[in-house]
Amino acid sequence: MNEHRERRLWTRWRRAARTAVAAAASVGITVLALGFTAGAATAGVSSADQGTPNASLAAGPVSRVAAGNLHTCVIRTDGALWCWGNNFYGQLGDGTSTDRTAPVRIGDATTWARVDASISTTCAVRTDGTLWCWGQNRHGQLGTGTTPYQATAPVQVGTATTWASVTTGYAHTCATRTDGTLWCWGSSSDGQLGLGIRDYRATPTQVGTATTWTGVTAGYVHTCAVRADGTLWCWGENGYGQVGGGLGFQTTPLQVGTGTTWARVETSIDSSCATRTDGSLWCWGNNGSGQLGDGTTTHRSAPTRVGSATTWTDSLATSYHACTLRTDGSLWCWGDNSFGQLGDGTTTHRSTPAQVALPG
């Protein structure tokens, strides 16, 4: 699969997945949006679990959802991990490369805590602080120290037991540890690892020396993260200003403005959105479809406020549209609406937020 086609897949994934995740959150499902050493171990996948769809998932409550390009994974409240969909690269983690049209349990562990999925890679953190990845590994994005083509079952990333969160991009992965450090690996073709290089790393490599990182999100080929002091930082490909300052690629973290009240950030293919502690929402980068929500189609290289509301609780940026939640539980979307993805009953593009009328 060439990079051009994978970029189109990323676009399609972000277009569909983020809306699905936002909708899930709006009806009470907790969503993770939305991220090395020798001797990596492989998660146990029992023969009874491999490739065995189980309808019991429908009866069990779900605590986490991760929507990849053509696959989905969830963590139930009992800590079990289930995945389904496309499995060409083994991104489901069931030990095969067979597509699944119904959920299949991944191993027998009941300690999964967080999960994130991209085009063809999946990573997850367990309650014991270990980190596991599987799927495509052409660019070293599994973090196992080697670059075999793929891994069809979860492979432990090093031996550390202090991983807190993980995010996966097109061909790179980043994660935070409980000590506040930030680590990235995989492709850095446009500096998206934040290491000052345009190469790749096949094992987690610390980004700078800061120990105050609280959250990170990997876009297509750029990355953004928030620190405990409320500052916002971005790096990587910057053709539309999506790293929040200037143009061209940025190979090390660049502070976005001087604000110290940033709470959460979300990246897409070539734009970014973030919320502040006052509940305001800000977006920047590509705005060709009005996906920045500022009432224009003008690209922005610095955060631009979306309306005047102070009740935004999350930012779910996509390729060409965005969806976010407010504190009253209402869901709002804007941007490209060619396929009705804004959920407003039309196919009219919107450059400002429009509320989605959910049934029930």
HELIX and SHEET records of a PDB file:
HELIX    1   1 GLU A    3  SER A   26  1                                  24    
HELIX    2   2 ALA A   55  ALA A   59  5                                   5    
SHEET    1   A 4 VAL A  62  ALA A  67  0                                        
SHEET    2   A 4 HIS A  71  ARG A  76 -1                                        
SHEET    3   A 4 LEU A  81  GLY A  85 -1                                        
SHEET    4   A 4 ARG A 100  ARG A 105 -1                                        
SHEET    1   B 4 TRP A 112  ALA A 117  0                                        
SHEET    2   B 4 THR A 121  ARG A 126 -1                                        
SHEET    3   B 4 LEU A 131  GLN A 136 -1                                        
SHEET    4   B 4 GLN A 150  GLN A 156 -1                                        
SHEET    1   C 4 TRP A 163  THR A 168  0                                        
SHEET    2   C 4 HIS A 172  ARG A 177 -1                                        
SHEET    3   C 4 LEU A 182  SER A 187 -1                                        
SHEET    4   C 4 TYR A 200  GLN A 206 -1                                        
SHEET    1   D 4 TRP A 213  ALA A 218  0                                        
SHEET    2   D 4 HIS A 222  ARG A 227 -1                                        
SHEET    3   D 4 LEU A 232  GLY A 236 -1                                        
SHEET    4   D 4 GLN A 250  GLN A 255 -1                                        
SHEET    1   E 4 TRP A 262  THR A 267  0                                        
SHEET    2   E 4 SER A 271  ARG A 276 -1                                        
SHEET    3   E 4 LEU A 281  GLY A 285 -1                                        
SHEET    4   E 4 ARG A 300  ARG A 305 -1                                        
SHEET    1   F 4 LEU A 316  ALA A 317  0                                        
SHEET    2   F 4 HIS A 321  LEU A 325 -1                                        
SHEET    3   F 4 LEU A 331  GLY A 335 -1                                        
SHEET    4   F 4 ARG A 350  VAL A 356 -1                                        
END                                                                             
